[in-house]
Amino acid sequence: MAASKLGRLGSSGSHNILKTTVAKAWYALIVFNFGAVLFGYDVAIFGSLQVTKSWLGTFGSPNKQGVYSITATQQSLLNSIPWLGKLFGIFLSEPLNERYGYKTSMVVACALQSTGVVVQMAGRHWGIFCAGRTIVYSAIGYMENIVPLYVGEIVYPQSRGFFIACYSLIMSAAQIWANGSIQGISHYTTEVGWLIVCGMQLIPVVFILSGIRWCPSSPRWLLQKGRHDEALQALASLRTEEDNQSGWVDMEIRSVQEAIEAEKMTVNNSWLDLFKGTNFRRTRVTRLVSFNCAKANFSETPDRRVVVHRQSVDWQSSQAFLYTLIKSVVSLVAVFCVMLLVDKMGRRFCIISGCFMQCVFLYLLAGMGMAANPSKAELNTMVAAIQLFTFFCRFSVNALAFLIPTEVSSLTLRKKTMALGCVVDVIAAFVVTFVIPYLIGKQYANLSSKVGFIFGGFTTLYMIWAIFCLPELKDRSLEEVDELFNSKIWAWQFSKYKTKSLAGMVAHHQAGDVLGKAQQEEVEATQTQEIKSGQ
């Protein structure tokens, strides 16, 4: 790499996703992000599938009137046991990702998903169906720890938020597909209906397995395994021709290698390292972001009067399916808004503003719920408040729940940090789902929608925490983050801090910034050193 090319390295400009994301990168991103379809589709279909005539006719039992249903115990087990499968998939992902890489892990996850779907479709007992769904959920937990990490490690820092948010976007789109599928088989009375819906889960599996072979491995994972030449080749296929010709790909590889060597001196890659030194600060951020995602489960059953209103003959006949569809579309639009804003306005803006608006609609819902006999207009307003609360949940923490753990963690502990975040998310979601019926139930606390004051209070506290403790990592390379945390600055200072490492200079170039004279001299010195070492 000739030092005479230095003049090209400091060119100014803005980062354009369409121009800087090459065809190979788009291909890998599309194939891997299809893993989100597995999650979104399964989550959306089962809540509706278990009340269809087709499914109940196979797994339910008839009463005296000949109406098929399942018991409350069966329903509880069908909804709770799969969470154990998800936890298994999360814990399985870390050692396999570390040892075999993300491509092999995707194949394993697809095998788990296919096995689970086959078990679901083969059995005619609710217990067998539950076992199949548990296997499917293990694949979902596994997939959550593959796709965001892989995407975050192959894209430019300036588009990392956009592409990781794509995971949530595709998940929301898959939920719309699932809702349409359920609506399509709603008139079926034979088992053919639910078999069609379950069988569709194999479509994304076939797509992923057909295309995974031509996806490049993560350059960072290859470097961790000492496969330098393969890492250089993989990164070169993911960067623009200009970056390849001007030598920035070599510089980026060098910066990652330096970060790996530096971490080897201080981190042993054990679970205990998550709670030591600056890693403990990163772990706290991951845990709180993941824990706050559980609020989305609140939007399902906030007030029995709203539920009864939605279940009334007038509402059901004209608006029931529309309500479900609108909820999915709201999630889709919210995530799309995040994709457009997160790399421009930053992570802190999305989360803090989103939490503020959540508080507005939670307190509105709770306040209107204090009325003894709300009118139909007030009930419709409460329904709208739930939808808007859902929007800002998706707009803030839920859409960024995969992004923040990916970029806040250290290179060596990234897979463990993501796994821990997913475990916290599962536990928190289970607790919220379990507690809400007791908080709103007439025979228990009987808070109804007034439980919004509780969730609003938690959201207010979380917003305050985000203002003071959530770091801004927009435009930062994954290796640059280490320097930021080691500097021990306040969270609101992250965006202004000038890093001095090679990783920082690479990130500045990728953002289109003009390098200063001292930075150019250091780049030139590094280039000269590389030329000498290659001779």
Buried (B, 14 or more C-beta within 10 A) or exposed (E): BEBEBBEBBBEEEEBEBEEBBBEBBEBBBBBBBBBBBBBBBBBBBBBBBBBBBBBBBBBBEEEEEEEBBBEEEBBEBBBEBBBBBBBBBBBBBBEBBBEBBBBBBBBBBBEBBBBBBBBBBEBEEBEBBBBBBBBBBBBBBBBBBBBBBBBBBBBBBBBBBBBBBBBBBBBBBBBBBBBEBBEEBBEBEEBEBBBBBBEBBBBBBEBBBEBBEEBBBBBBBBBBBEBEEBBBBBBBBBBBEEBBEBBBBBBBBBBBBBBBEBBEEBBEBEEEBBEBEBBEBBBBBBBBBBBBBBBBBBBBBBBBBBBEBBEBEEBEEEBEBEBBBBBBBBBBBBBBBBBEBBBEBBBBBBBBBBBBBBBBBBBBBBBBBEEEEBEEEBBBBBBBBBBBBBBBBBBBBBBBBBBBBBBBBBBBBBBBBBBBBBBBBBBBBBEBBEBBEEBBBEEEBEBBBBBBBBBBEBBBEBBEBBBEBBBBBBBBBBBBBBBBBBEEEEBBEBBEBEBEBBBBBBBBBBBBBEBEEEBBEBBBEBBEEBEEEEE
